[in-house]
Amino acid sequence: MSNLKNTTSSSIIFLLTGVPGLEAFHSWISIPFCFLYATALSGNSLVLFAIVTQPSLHEPMYYFLSMLSTTDLGLSVSTLFTMLGIFWFNAREISFNACLSQMFFIKFFTVMESSVLLAMAFDRFVAISDPLRYAIILTDSRITQIGVAIVIRGVLTLTPMVALLTRLSYCRSRVLHHSYCFHPDVMKLSCTDTRLNNAVGLTAMISTVGVDSILIPCSYVLIIKTILSIASPEERKKAFSTCISHSGAVAIFYIPLISLSFVHRFGKRAPAYVHTMIANTYLLIPPVMNPIIYSVKTKQIRRAVIKILHSKDT
């Protein structure tokens, strides 16, 4: 019994996993991941810097984009050190408390990204359906309130899920199957009843990402309905073009997330490295692609980024 109690203490050390079966190639595998991390960190930092420093971008749409870039930076940093530590130095060990912290921030920034995408969908709906009152509805103070609500939502829904892991006893293998702390992974190592943890974790995900995945398409139904009611073809085209970047961001967030869920549920016969590679890349795709999409598809962001790059050259 005392042995079980010892396993619940903060002295527990978990072992993270790189790419099973391809350990000899970790140095080579790290190269594309380094490129993805560099792209994510530099791209989102550049977009964030452009929005902060360019007065022409001090509008509701770009304030929400700055939240998205901040979230993507946080999501990238959350896995950066453990993933590259495994690939470069085979540094697999992670303490129990560090594991819980990483798990919280990965989940937190994932929920935050989903919430920001929902807020951006609302922004597009207001801009298209009621353009004359757009600036009145989405004031700076209201945008700040939305940002604070997004943070509070993430903290309140995820804290119980992570905190409940401290009540479990861990007497099985200490090897996790990802290069970062994944909630289901940690629960599988417990030798005590995890039904409460499963219920709380599922509730947290359904009440955040699950609800958002329903509300965002609903908002687009209303947006499309509003656009189709516009008489001028030119105005309809212009309204549709303002939604392209956001719809792309929604797709690159939810498609990898759904793909990972399908692989975990139906791809049990797939090689272990397939699961690991998909799990590693799904957290990096949105941070890498979002700044590219918004820089290419949004003229104002593209101009601001080019202006900053040119000013650095001179």
RAFEN-V314155 format. One record per residue. N is the residue number from 0. RES is the residue in one small letter. PSI is psi in degrees with one decimal (NA if undefined). OMEGA is omega in radians with two decimals (none if undefined). D_LAST is the distance of its C-alpha to the last C-alpha in whole Angstrom. Layout:
# RAFEN-V314155
n->N res->RES psi->PSI omega->OMEGA d_last->D_LAST
n->N res->RES psi->PSI omega->OMEGA d_last->D_LAST
This chain:
# RAFEN-V314155
n->0 res->m psi->-41.6 omega->3.12 d_last->69
n->1 res->s psi->-30.6 omega->3.11 d_last->67
n->2 res->n psi->-38.8 omega->3.11 d_last->65
n->3 res->l psi->-38.7 omega->-3.12 d_last->64
n->4 res->k psi->-36.5 omega->3.13 d_last->63
n->5 res->n psi->-32.3 omega->-3.08 d_last->61
n->6 res->t psi->-9.2 omega->3.10 d_last->59
n->7 res->t psi->-3.7 omega->-3.08 d_last->58
n->8 res->s psi->169.7 omega->-3.12 d_last->56
n->9 res->s psi->-0.2 omega->3.12 d_last->52
n->10 res->s psi->-4.0 omega->3.13 d_last->53
n->11 res->i psi->136.5 omega->3.06 d_last->53
n->12 res->i psi->121.6 omega->3.06 d_last->51
n->13 res->f psi->158.2 omega->3.08 d_last->50
n->14 res->l psi->117.3 omega->3.10 d_last->48
n->15 res->l psi->161.3 omega->-3.10 d_last->45
n->16 res->t psi->137.9 omega->3.07 d_last->45
n->17 res->g psi->-115.9 omega->3.08 d_last->43
n->18 res->v psi->104.7 omega->-3.06 d_last->44
n->19 res->p psi->131.1 omega->3.12 d_last->48
n->20 res->g psi->-12.3 omega->-3.13 d_last->49
n->21 res->l psi->28.9 omega->-3.10 d_last->45
n->22 res->e psi->-34.3 omega->-3.12 d_last->45
n->23 res->a psi->-18.1 omega->-3.10 d_last->45
n->24 res->f psi->13.9 omega->-3.10 d_last->42
n->25 res->h psi->-38.6 omega->-3.13 d_last->40
n->26 res->s psi->-39.9 omega->3.13 d_last->37
n->27 res->w psi->-39.8 omega->3.13 d_last->36
n->28 res->i psi->-29.8 omega->-3.12 d_last->37
n->29 res->s psi->-23.9 omega->-3.07 d_last->34
n->30 res->i psi->-53.9 omega->3.10 d_last->31
n->31 res->p psi->-32.8 omega->3.12 d_last->31
n->32 res->f psi->-37.4 omega->3.06 d_last->31
n->33 res->c psi->-42.0 omega->3.12 d_last->29
n->34 res->f psi->-42.6 omega->3.13 d_last->26
n->35 res->l psi->-44.1 omega->3.12 d_last->28
n->36 res->y psi->-44.0 omega->3.14 d_last->27
n->37 res->a psi->-40.9 omega->3.11 d_last->24
n->38 res->t psi->-44.4 omega->-3.12 d_last->23
n->39 res->a psi->-47.2 omega->-3.08 d_last->25
n->40 res->l psi->-44.8 omega->-3.12 d_last->23
n->41 res->s psi->-41.7 omega->-3.12 d_last->20
n->42 res->g psi->-48.6 omega->-3.13 d_last->20
n->43 res->n psi->-35.0 omega->3.08 d_last->22
n->44 res->s psi->-40.0 omega->-3.14 d_last->20
n->45 res->l psi->-44.8 omega->3.11 d_last->17
n->46 res->v psi->-44.0 omega->3.14 d_last->20
n->47 res->l psi->-42.9 omega->3.12 d_last->21
n->48 res->f psi->-39.6 omega->3.13 d_last->18
n->49 res->a psi->-43.2 omega->-3.11 d_last->17
n->50 res->i psi->-39.3 omega->-3.11 d_last->21
n->51 res->v psi->-39.2 omega->-3.00 d_last->21
n->52 res->t psi->-18.0 omega->-3.09 d_last->18
n->53 res->q psi->111.2 omega->-3.13 d_last->18
n->54 res->p psi->-29.4 omega->-3.12 d_last->21
n->55 res->s psi->-16.0 omega->-3.13 d_last->22
n->56 res->l psi->9.4 omega->3.12 d_last->23
n->57 res->h psi->67.3 omega->3.13 d_last->25
n->58 res->e psi->159.5 omega->-3.08 d_last->28
n->59 res->p psi->-45.8 omega->-3.11 d_last->31
n->60 res->m psi->-41.6 omega->-3.09 d_last->30
n->61 res->y psi->-26.8 omega->3.01 d_last->26
n->62 res->y psi->-42.5 omega->3.09 d_last->28
n->63 res->f psi->-37.1 omega->3.10 d_last->30
n->64 res->l psi->-36.1 omega->3.09 d_last->28
n->65 res->s psi->-35.5 omega->3.05 d_last->26
n->66 res->m psi->-41.1 omega->3.14 d_last->30
n->67 res->l psi->-42.3 omega->3.13 d_last->30
n->68 res->s psi->-40.0 omega->3.10 d_last->26
n->69 res->t psi->-43.2 omega->3.11 d_last->28
n->70 res->t psi->-43.2 omega->3.14 d_last->31
n->71 res->d psi->-35.8 omega->3.06 d_last->29
n->72 res->l psi->-44.9 omega->3.12 d_last->28
n->73 res->g psi->-40.9 omega->3.14 d_last->31
n->74 res->l psi->-38.7 omega->3.13 d_last->33
n->75 res->s psi->-46.7 omega->-3.11 d_last->30
n->76 res->v psi->-29.6 omega->-3.10 d_last->31
n->77 res->s psi->-32.1 omega->-3.11 d_last->34
n->78 res->t psi->-8.0 omega->-3.02 d_last->35
n->79 res->l psi->-52.2 omega->-2.97 d_last->32
n->80 res->f psi->-40.9 omega->-3.14 d_last->34
n->81 res->t psi->-39.2 omega->-3.09 d_last->38
n->82 res->m psi->-50.4 omega->-3.13 d_last->37
n->83 res->l psi->-28.3 omega->3.07 d_last->34
n->84 res->g psi->-38.5 omega->3.10 d_last->37
n->85 res->i psi->-46.3 omega->-3.08 d_last->40
n->86 res->f psi->-37.7 omega->-3.06 d_last->38
n->87 res->w psi->-44.3 omega->-2.97 d_last->37
n->88 res->f psi->4.0 omega->-3.05 d_last->39
n->89 res->n psi->35.7 omega->-3.13 d_last->42
n->90 res->a psi->86.8 omega->-3.01 d_last->42
n->91 res->r psi->-21.5 omega->-3.03 d_last->44
n->92 res->e psi->138.0 omega->3.05 d_last->46
n->93 res->i psi->132.7 omega->-3.11 d_last->45
n->94 res->s psi->162.4 omega->-3.11 d_last->47
n->95 res->f psi->-47.4 omega->-3.11 d_last->49
n->96 res->n psi->-39.5 omega->3.10 d_last->47
n->97 res->a psi->-37.3 omega->3.12 d_last->44
n->98 res->c psi->-45.3 omega->3.12 d_last->45
n->99 res->l psi->-40.0 omega->3.13 d_last->46
n->100 res->s psi->-46.6 omega->3.12 d_last->42
n->101 res->q psi->-43.8 omega->3.13 d_last->40
n->102 res->m psi->-43.1 omega->-3.14 d_last->43
n->103 res->f psi->-47.6 omega->-3.06 d_last->42
n->104 res->f psi->-34.4 omega->3.07 d_last->39
n->105 res->i psi->-48.9 omega->3.12 d_last->39
n->106 res->k psi->-40.9 omega->-3.10 d_last->41
n->107 res->f psi->-47.9 omega->-3.12 d_last->40
n->108 res->f psi->-28.2 omega->3.04 d_last->36
n->109 res->t psi->-47.0 omega->3.10 d_last->38
n->110 res->v psi->-39.7 omega->3.14 d_last->40
n->111 res->m psi->-40.2 omega->3.11 d_last->37
n->112 res->e psi->-44.2 omega->3.11 d_last->35
n->113 res->s psi->-42.3 omega->-3.13 d_last->39
n->114 res->s psi->-40.3 omega->3.13 d_last->39
n->115 res->v psi->-40.4 omega->3.10 d_last->35
n->116 res->l psi->-37.4 omega->3.07 d_last->36
n->117 res->l psi->-43.2 omega->3.11 d_last->39
n->118 res->a psi->-37.1 omega->3.11 d_last->38
n->119 res->m psi->-33.5 omega->3.07 d_last->35
n->120 res->a psi->-41.1 omega->3.08 d_last->38
n->121 res->f psi->-41.2 omega->3.11 d_last->40
n->122 res->d psi->-46.3 omega->3.14 d_last->36
n->123 res->r psi->-37.8 omega->3.13 d_last->36
n->124 res->f psi->-45.0 omega->3.13 d_last->40
n->125 res->v psi->-42.6 omega->-3.11 d_last->40
n->126 res->a psi->-35.6 omega->-3.08 d_last->37
n->127 res->i psi->-40.1 omega->-3.06 d_last->39
n->128 res->s psi->-29.1 omega->-3.09 d_last->43
n->129 res->d psi->63.6 omega->-3.03 d_last->42
n->130 res->p psi->-30.9 omega->-3.11 d_last->39
n->131 res->l psi->-29.2 omega->-3.12 d_last->40
n->132 res->r psi->9.2 omega->-3.08 d_last->41
n->133 res->y psi->-51.3 omega->-3.11 d_last->38
n->134 res->a psi->-25.1 omega->3.14 d_last->36
n->135 res->i psi->-39.3 omega->-3.12 d_last->39
n->136 res->i psi->-48.2 omega->-3.09 d_last->40
n->137 res->l psi->73.4 omega->3.08 d_last->37
n->138 res->t psi->168.4 omega->3.13 d_last->36
n->139 res->d psi->-41.6 omega->-3.12 d_last->34
n->140 res->s psi->-36.6 omega->3.14 d_last->37
n->141 res->r psi->-38.2 omega->3.09 d_last->38
n->142 res->i psi->-39.3 omega->3.07 d_last->35
n->143 res->t psi->-42.4 omega->3.11 d_last->35
n->144 res->q psi->-39.9 omega->3.11 d_last->39
n->145 res->i psi->-43.1 omega->3.12 d_last->38
n->146 res->g psi->-44.1 omega->3.12 d_last->36
n->147 res->v psi->-41.1 omega->3.13 d_last->38
n->148 res->a psi->-37.7 omega->3.12 d_last->41
n->149 res->i psi->-43.6 omega->3.13 d_last->39
n->150 res->v psi->-46.5 omega->-3.13 d_last->39
n->151 res->i psi->-41.4 omega->3.12 d_last->43
n->152 res->r psi->-46.3 omega->-3.14 d_last->44
n->153 res->g psi->-44.8 omega->-3.11 d_last->42
n->154 res->v psi->-46.5 omega->-3.07 d_last->44
n->155 res->l psi->-36.7 omega->-3.10 d_last->47
n->156 res->t psi->-29.5 omega->-3.02 d_last->48
n->157 res->l psi->-26.0 omega->-3.12 d_last->46
n->158 res->t psi->-47.4 omega->3.11 d_last->48
n->159 res->p psi->-38.8 omega->-3.11 d_last->51
n->160 res->m psi->-44.4 omega->-3.13 d_last->51
n->161 res->v psi->-41.8 omega->-3.10 d_last->49
n->162 res->a psi->-34.1 omega->-3.11 d_last->51
n->163 res->l psi->-17.6 omega->3.11 d_last->54
n->164 res->l psi->-21.7 omega->-3.12 d_last->53
n->165 res->t psi->-16.8 omega->3.13 d_last->54
n->166 res->r psi->-9.2 omega->-3.09 d_last->58
n->167 res->l psi->154.6 omega->3.02 d_last->58
n->168 res->s psi->138.2 omega->-3.08 d_last->60
n->169 res->y psi->102.9 omega->-3.09 d_last->58
n->170 res->c psi->10.9 omega->3.10 d_last->61
n->171 res->r psi->-162.4 omega->3.10 d_last->60
n->172 res->s psi->145.2 omega->3.13 d_last->57
n->173 res->r psi->11.3 omega->-3.06 d_last->54
n->174 res->v psi->120.3 omega->3.04 d_last->52
n->175 res->l psi->156.1 omega->-3.01 d_last->49
n->176 res->h psi->13.4 omega->3.09 d_last->48
n->177 res->h psi->169.8 omega->3.12 d_last->44
n->178 res->s psi->12.9 omega->3.02 d_last->41
n->179 res->y psi->166.8 omega->-3.09 d_last->41
n->180 res->c psi->116.2 omega->-3.07 d_last->44
n->181 res->f psi->126.4 omega->-3.00 d_last->45
n->182 res->h psi->-51.7 omega->3.13 d_last->48
n->183 res->p psi->-33.2 omega->3.12 d_last->51
n->184 res->d psi->-48.1 omega->-3.10 d_last->50
n->185 res->v psi->-41.2 omega->-3.13 d_last->51
n->186 res->m psi->-33.8 omega->-3.13 d_last->54
n->187 res->k psi->-21.5 omega->-3.12 d_last->56
n->188 res->l psi->-5.3 omega->-3.13 d_last->56
n->189 res->s psi->146.1 omega->3.09 d_last->58
n->190 res->c psi->14.8 omega->3.07 d_last->62
n->191 res->t psi->173.0 omega->-3.07 d_last->63
n->192 res->d psi->124.6 omega->-3.10 d_last->63
n->193 res->t psi->15.6 omega->-3.10 d_last->59
n->194 res->r psi->-40.0 omega->3.10 d_last->61
n->195 res->l psi->-43.0 omega->3.11 d_last->59
n->196 res->n psi->-43.0 omega->3.11 d_last->56
n->197 res->n psi->-43.3 omega->-3.12 d_last->56
n->198 res->a psi->-44.3 omega->-3.13 d_last->57
n->199 res->v psi->-41.6 omega->3.12 d_last->54
n->200 res->g psi->-43.3 omega->3.12 d_last->52
n->201 res->l psi->-40.8 omega->3.12 d_last->53
n->202 res->t psi->-41.7 omega->3.14 d_last->53
n->203 res->a psi->-44.1 omega->-3.11 d_last->49
n->204 res->m psi->-40.3 omega->3.14 d_last->48
n->205 res->i psi->-40.3 omega->-3.08 d_last->50
n->206 res->s psi->-9.8 omega->3.14 d_last->49
n->207 res->t psi->-83.5 omega->-3.10 d_last->46
n->208 res->v psi->-38.9 omega->3.13 d_last->44
n->209 res->g psi->-47.9 omega->3.13 d_last->48
n->210 res->v psi->-43.1 omega->-3.13 d_last->48
n->211 res->d psi->-37.5 omega->-3.12 d_last->44
n->212 res->s psi->-17.7 omega->3.06 d_last->45
n->213 res->i psi->-42.9 omega->-3.08 d_last->48
n->214 res->l psi->-35.0 omega->-3.13 d_last->46
n->215 res->i psi->-49.7 omega->3.06 d_last->43
n->216 res->p psi->-36.5 omega->3.09 d_last->45
n->217 res->c psi->-41.3 omega->3.12 d_last->47
n->218 res->s psi->-34.5 omega->3.13 d_last->44
n->219 res->y psi->-30.5 omega->3.03 d_last->43
n->220 res->v psi->-44.8 omega->3.12 d_last->46
n->221 res->l psi->-38.5 omega->3.13 d_last->46
n->222 res->i psi->-47.4 omega->3.14 d_last->43
n->223 res->i psi->-40.7 omega->3.10 d_last->44
n->224 res->k psi->-41.5 omega->3.12 d_last->47
n->225 res->t psi->-42.7 omega->-3.12 d_last->45
n->226 res->i psi->-41.8 omega->-3.13 d_last->43
n->227 res->l psi->-20.1 omega->3.11 d_last->46
n->228 res->s psi->-8.3 omega->3.11 d_last->48
n->229 res->i psi->131.4 omega->-3.04 d_last->45
n->230 res->a psi->-43.8 omega->-3.04 d_last->47
n->231 res->s psi->125.1 omega->3.08 d_last->44
n->232 res->p psi->-36.2 omega->3.14 d_last->42
n->233 res->e psi->-40.8 omega->3.12 d_last->39
n->234 res->e psi->-36.7 omega->3.10 d_last->39
n->235 res->r psi->-44.1 omega->3.13 d_last->40
n->236 res->k psi->-41.0 omega->3.14 d_last->38
n->237 res->k psi->-41.5 omega->-3.14 d_last->35
n->238 res->a psi->-42.7 omega->3.11 d_last->37
n->239 res->f psi->-40.2 omega->-3.09 d_last->37
n->240 res->s psi->-28.9 omega->3.14 d_last->33
n->241 res->t psi->-15.5 omega->-3.11 d_last->32
n->242 res->c psi->-10.2 omega->-3.03 d_last->34
n->243 res->i psi->-47.6 omega->-3.10 d_last->33
n->244 res->s psi->-44.5 omega->-3.11 d_last->30
n->245 res->h psi->-43.1 omega->3.13 d_last->33
n->246 res->s psi->-34.7 omega->3.06 d_last->36
n->247 res->g psi->-42.2 omega->3.12 d_last->34
n->248 res->a psi->-39.0 omega->3.10 d_last->33
n->249 res->v psi->-43.5 omega->-3.11 d_last->37
n->250 res->a psi->-44.9 omega->-3.08 d_last->37
n->251 res->i psi->-12.5 omega->3.03 d_last->35
n->252 res->f psi->-47.1 omega->-3.02 d_last->37
n->253 res->y psi->-34.4 omega->-3.11 d_last->40
n->254 res->i psi->-49.1 omega->3.07 d_last->41
n->255 res->p psi->-35.9 omega->3.14 d_last->40
n->256 res->l psi->-44.6 omega->3.12 d_last->42
n->257 res->i psi->-38.9 omega->3.13 d_last->45
n->258 res->s psi->-42.2 omega->3.13 d_last->45
n->259 res->l psi->-41.3 omega->3.12 d_last->45
n->260 res->s psi->-41.7 omega->3.13 d_last->48
n->261 res->f psi->-39.5 omega->-3.14 d_last->50
n->262 res->v psi->-43.0 omega->3.13 d_last->49
n->263 res->h psi->-34.3 omega->-3.06 d_last->50
n->264 res->r psi->-42.7 omega->-3.00 d_last->53
n->265 res->f psi->-9.3 omega->-3.08 d_last->54
n->266 res->g psi->38.5 omega->-3.08 d_last->53
n->267 res->k psi->-25.4 omega->-3.14 d_last->55
n->268 res->r psi->-7.9 omega->3.13 d_last->56
n->269 res->a psi->150.3 omega->3.11 d_last->52
n->270 res->p psi->150.4 omega->-3.08 d_last->51
n->271 res->a psi->-34.2 omega->-3.10 d_last->50
n->272 res->y psi->-24.7 omega->3.09 d_last->46
n->273 res->v psi->-46.9 omega->3.10 d_last->46
n->274 res->h psi->-45.2 omega->-3.07 d_last->46
n->275 res->t psi->-45.2 omega->-3.11 d_last->44
n->276 res->m psi->-41.3 omega->3.11 d_last->41
n->277 res->i psi->-42.1 omega->3.13 d_last->41
n->278 res->a psi->-36.4 omega->3.13 d_last->42
n->279 res->n psi->-40.3 omega->-3.05 d_last->38
n->280 res->t psi->-27.1 omega->-3.07 d_last->36
n->281 res->y psi->-28.2 omega->3.10 d_last->38
n->282 res->l psi->-17.4 omega->-3.09 d_last->36
n->283 res->l psi->-21.9 omega->-3.08 d_last->32
n->284 res->i psi->-51.3 omega->3.13 d_last->33
n->285 res->p psi->-46.9 omega->3.12 d_last->32
n->286 res->p psi->-31.1 omega->3.14 d_last->29
n->287 res->v psi->-44.2 omega->-2.99 d_last->27
n->288 res->m psi->-32.2 omega->-3.07 d_last->28
n->289 res->n psi->-50.9 omega->3.12 d_last->28
n->290 res->p psi->-31.0 omega->3.11 d_last->24
n->291 res->i psi->-47.1 omega->-3.14 d_last->24
n->292 res->i psi->-48.6 omega->-3.08 d_last->27
n->293 res->y psi->-30.1 omega->3.10 d_last->25
n->294 res->s psi->-34.8 omega->-3.12 d_last->21
n->295 res->v psi->-43.8 omega->-2.99 d_last->23
n->296 res->k psi->-16.9 omega->-3.12 d_last->26
n->297 res->t psi->111.8 omega->-3.02 d_last->25
n->298 res->k psi->-42.8 omega->-3.09 d_last->23
n->299 res->q psi->-40.9 omega->3.11 d_last->21
n->300 res->i psi->-43.2 omega->-3.14 d_last->20
n->301 res->r psi->-45.3 omega->3.13 d_last->19
n->302 res->r psi->-42.5 omega->-3.12 d_last->17
n->303 res->a psi->-42.0 omega->3.14 d_last->16
n->304 res->v psi->-44.3 omega->3.12 d_last->15
n->305 res->i psi->-39.6 omega->3.12 d_last->12
n->306 res->k psi->-42.9 omega->3.13 d_last->11
n->307 res->i psi->-43.3 omega->-3.13 d_last->10
n->308 res->l psi->-39.8 omega->3.12 d_last->9
n->309 res->h psi->-38.4 omega->-3.13 d_last->6
n->310 res->s psi->-31.1 omega->3.10 d_last->5
n->311 res->k psi->-33.7 omega->3.13 d_last->5
n->312 res->d psi->-35.4 omega->-3.12 d_last->4
n->313 res->t psi->NA omega->none d_last->0
